Amino acid sequence: MIINHPLLGPRDAQEFTYLGDATLIDRPDGMADAAPEAFHDYLHLRDNPAGTHRELWYHEGGDRSWLVVTRDTRTHEITRVDLARDVALQRGRGA
Amino acid sequence: MSGYRLQGGQIDRTRTLPFRFDGRSHSGHPGDTLASALLANGVRLMGRSFKYHRPRGVLTAGSEEPNALVTLRSGARAEPNTRATVAELFDGLEATSQNRWPSLAFDAMGVNDWLAPFLSAGFYYKTFMWPAAFWERVYEPIIRRAAGLGALSGQDDPDDYDKGFLHCDLLVIGAGPAGLSAALTAGRAGARVILADEDFRMGGRLNAESFALGEMRGAEWAAQAVAELASLDNVRLMPRTTVIGAFDHGVYGAVERVADHLPIPPEGKPRQILWRITTARTLLCAGATERPVAFADNDRPGIMLAGAMRAYANRWAVAPGKRVALFVNNDDGLRTAQDLAAQGVRVSAIIDSRPYAPDPGIPGARHLPGALVIGSAGRLGLDTITVRTAQGREFRIDADALGVSGGWNPNVHLTCHQRGRPVWDDALAAFVPGADLPGGMAVAGAAAGVFSTHGALQSGHAAAARALEDLGRSAPAPTLPQAEDTPIDLRPLWHVPGKGRAWLDFQNDVTVKDIKLAHQENFRSVEHMKRYTTLGMATDQGKTSNLPALAIMAELTGKTIAETGTTIFRPPYTPVSLGVLAGRARGKDFKPTRLTPTHHWAKARGAVFVEAGLWLRAQYFPRPGETHWRETVDREVLAVRAAVGLCDVTTLGKIDIQGRDAAEFVNRVYANGFAKLAVGRVRYGLMLREDGFLMDDGTTARLAEDHFVMTTTTANAGPVYRHLEFARQCLWPGLDVQLISTTDAWAQIAVAGPRSRTLLQRVVDPGHDISNAAFPFMACAEITICGGLRARLFRISFSGELAYEIAVPARYGHALMERLMEKGADLGVTPYGTEALGVLRIEKGHATANELNGQTTARDLGMGRMVSDKKDSIGAVLSRREGMNREDGLHLVGLRALNTGSRLAAGSHLLERGADAVAANDLGWVTSACWSPHLEAPIALAFLKSGAARMGETVRAVNLLSGQDTAVEIVSPHFIDPEGERLRA
């Protein structure tokens, strides 16, 4: 597979480490009242779509960027690649 | 030479190549394959079939060959199951037939052929069912002995294999008329083109046919095209290269046989290379494979495909026999009769299953339209065939060779590697590529079902022009030569009804009867049929047999072939040697080896090394006279406890963390508090996974307000760094913090023992006070040593003694070790390895990867209270789950053998006295064990249920594998200095 790195251009998938569902970005607040339930959902409940999937890849053999790759799990077609940092900021994560 | 060699051909008659087959000497010419050279020498019998040990000759002239499999070369280079049809002849080639004993002509296992009525499809499934106790002890050894064709040498392969990467705009697979035409179009347009072909001579069927392209013979035109392509810098020609698979996003796997055609690879050259080709566009021009017609005893040596016969005659100048008959259902097969007759080979009969078939008018040949071949005879080779005419008359015809043509199947395999399905074309009576091709791929020529030469040239050009357009280039105008453009007028015929066994899969011995049996027993889907009969599961993957078999199944089920469908084609296209898949990753080169900065110093001192992940670490440093490793390790341990020892600890991961929010960041990734860690101080940190289990531990030093240095365990250096980057980029992108791994940048040496301060004071530059008062336990500082060398000093202790770790830029590690040894000679300074390091930390009760195995918690380690509930750190929330905080949970304890002569091993399980050694009685397990020279007893660390409440009690450590059953006392894991006085001294 080829992943089109937003900064480095097309790179072979062998340079990357796969983590999984990009919803791992949405880590709950550990000090909130319902934190145990929120963390249970965050850690254990994932969608497993046949189709478009947003997932985290780490450019371990490269610039050490975490990327959010939008991939069709049926065809491996990759339609979008973003820096995970940008996605996290867009999703309201900050300090 | 026997009388089988004809005039002409693409062989170099100026040179003669001697070779041996089954010990007999023969000769051939450069340009020959082993198969063509054997046929030229009158050798028809080349192998025995897999199951019935039937005598077999060559069926094809290409990589689809099911029969003529031999063992090539001998000794360590012996390569079983090599297809004689693609093995290039070289001087001194040595080949041996397979699957026969004692000889190819007389094979004792030929008795299986007489037992055939009992050995039908499913025989093994039905026969070896009971008793179950026989499966592994009786049946499997018997079946294994009988299975397989050639045997491996059992020796190391002496040759090198390599891997490489290539990139191009257009990959053209196959160098027949379509591929050459496409490569010329794209090459002339300036695109980066790779043209790969499995053959050693490019040209495909142009080399095997006699017809003209323009004013030239086909083979001449091909040679000229190849010469032009070779002159273009933007074109890479790759003969002897099989594209084995189409992978995602335009990535193709290809095996180049660099030196298979030579006796041994030239010095410094690999035998084969596995290429990973990344391409923008791909053109599959893989041609087509001829298919046989099944009739009774159609597997006799001398019976081959009509197109192969033509290839042997035209390309290799070999007559397939003295009296040749043909059995065809299409016009293409008739070309064989014409070409053979033109070469002066006697054609005795043309049996054409089409009632309306035209007579090609071959002098001396009987033309039998509407007739069928219904049998064959001859010992070890064909002598006669039996024919039934359209009128039902049966008679024999003398023939020592029979060419069979049932039509051609486009080689669609690579179009299916991304789950694409081929579609049935009724007009061609063949599967052609479907619409769902791998991304960027197009198909041209016979692979696309365009069977005429003109069509191949035209479609190759057109497809290349479309690819160029996609790439933003314009195609040059075509310059296609005149070529034949005749349809082959095929009337489908899959098998001739009648008695006797009619072969479909020659290699796995699957007959028409087996397909009928599969149907009868309801294995009717093609995938079931395949597995039930093993059709298509041999090394040739059914290239000649799949379609006839599923056509017969379609007949039996009353469905169309389109409805019946085909099995899925998967990579590789042809067999690939394991050697080339491994490449250079063999033996010690399987993975990289990382050396510590003091490796060469340790090696010079005679250290014994141990692998720790990718690292090689000094395990212990034997001295002359020491006869047992434990003698050495005990000495090293006692030297640290009594004087001072040195150990290279560079392999521990080091992560440099800087930024305004560095303290906040560290505070969130560790379970215990770090926000208030003072500058110049070090703290032990527990890192949890988000699920609350322990991930790693280590010490982290604060060198400045905005600067931390974290250490990780050796094994987790990579994973922890990845985890921190995840936290930094994905969880808290707003924090001002930057990370970099400095594991390799700093050499770090542990200086441990009561005299460590005295030793360090001799190298630390004046002006840096490292007295106990000025530089207490858990202090750190950036200092200079040895007259100005920058260094980092950490007062931390893994051994439990007064100890430090000192880091210098990696290139000074070796020199620092030598300096410390020199300055500490009078202090009794002793280098120690990982073994003593382990003993020291077990005696102190410090955890490592043995204890942090991914299933244990801070609470299990007795550190539950370190997990702060005052802050949100990774893993804190879920570490508080009820199940992870049970009163009867595991606790880390120390164990001490009651009998000092007994043995304790890590991995032993803990049991009550008198309890049976069964899982239900399991109380926990030993994580780390050693002989403690300090206590003079075997000791261990272990996880024990409710262990903290059981101090002083006795349990057993049981290791069923080594037969150990050792009574142990449960003690504190801190065997030495539980109050920590030594390390604060």
HADDOCK unambig.tbl for C-alpha pairs under 7 A between the chains (distance, minus, plus):
assign (segid A and resid 1 and name CA) (segid B and resid 248 and name CA) 4.98 0.50 0.50
assign (segid A and resid 1 and name CA) (segid B and resid 249 and name CA) 5.46 0.50 0.50
assign (segid A and resid 2 and name CA) (segid B and resid 249 and name CA) 5.95 0.50 0.50
assign (segid A and resid 25 and name CA) (segid B and resid 730 and name CA) 5.37 0.50 0.50
assign (segid A and resid 25 and name CA) (segid B and resid 731 and name CA) 5.78 0.50 0.50
assign (segid A and resid 27 and name CA) (segid B and resid 731 and name CA) 6.77 0.50 0.50
assign (segid A and resid 30 and name CA) (segid B and resid 872 and name CA) 4.97 0.50 0.50
assign (segid A and resid 30 and name CA) (segid B and resid 877 and name CA) 6.15 0.50 0.50
assign (segid A and resid 31 and name CA) (segid B and resid 872 and name CA) 5.87 0.50 0.50
assign (segid A and resid 35 and name CA) (segid B and resid 877 and name CA) 6.88 0.50 0.50
assign (segid A and resid 36 and name CA) (segid B and resid 877 and name CA) 6.11 0.50 0.50
assign (segid A and resid 36 and name CA) (segid B and resid 878 and name CA) 6.49 0.50 0.50
assign (segid A and resid 66 and name CA) (segid B and resid 726 and name CA) 6.77 0.50 0.50
assign (segid A and resid 66 and name CA) (segid B and resid 729 and name CA) 6.86 0.50 0.50
assign (segid A and resid 76 and name CA) (segid B and resid 248 and name CA) 7.00 0.50 0.50
assign (segid A and resid 84 and name CA) (segid B and resid 729 and name CA) 6.55 0.50 0.50
assign (segid A and resid 84 and name CA) (segid B and resid 730 and name CA) 5.81 0.50 0.50
assign (segid A and resid 85 and name CA) (segid B and resid 729 and name CA) 4.78 0.50 0.50
assign (segid A and resid 85 and name CA) (segid B and resid 730 and name CA) 5.43 0.50 0.50
assign (segid A and resid 85 and name CA) (segid B and resid 733 and name CA) 5.88 0.50 0.50
assign (segid A and resid 88 and name CA) (segid B and resid 730 and name CA) 5.58 0.50 0.50
assign (segid A and resid 88 and name CA) (segid B and resid 731 and name CA) 7.00 0.50 0.50
assign (segid A and resid 88 and name CA) (segid B and resid 733 and name CA) 6.86 0.50 0.50
assign (segid A and resid 89 and name CA) (segid B and resid 733 and name CA) 6.58 0.50 0.50
assign (segid A and resid 93 and name CA) (segid B and resid 731 and name CA) 6.77 0.50 0.50
assign (segid A and resid 93 and name CA) (segid B and resid 732 and name CA) 6.30 0.50 0.50
assign (segid A and resid 93 and name CA) (segid B and resid 733 and name CA) 6.74 0.50 0.50
assign (segid A and resid 94 and name CA) (segid B and resid 732 and name CA) 5.44 0.50 0.50
assign (segid A and resid 94 and name CA) (segid B and resid 733 and name CA) 5.44 0.50 0.50
assign (segid A and resid 94 and name CA) (segid B and resid 734 and name CA) 4.02 0.50 0.50
assign (segid A and resid 95 and name CA) (segid B and resid 732 and name CA) 4.99 0.50 0.50
assign (segid A and resid 95 and name CA) (segid B and resid 733 and name CA) 6.28 0.50 0.50
assign (segid A and resid 95 and name CA) (segid B and resid 734 and name CA) 3.99 0.50 0.50
assign (segid A and resid 95 and name CA) (segid B and resid 735 and name CA) 4.70 0.50 0.50
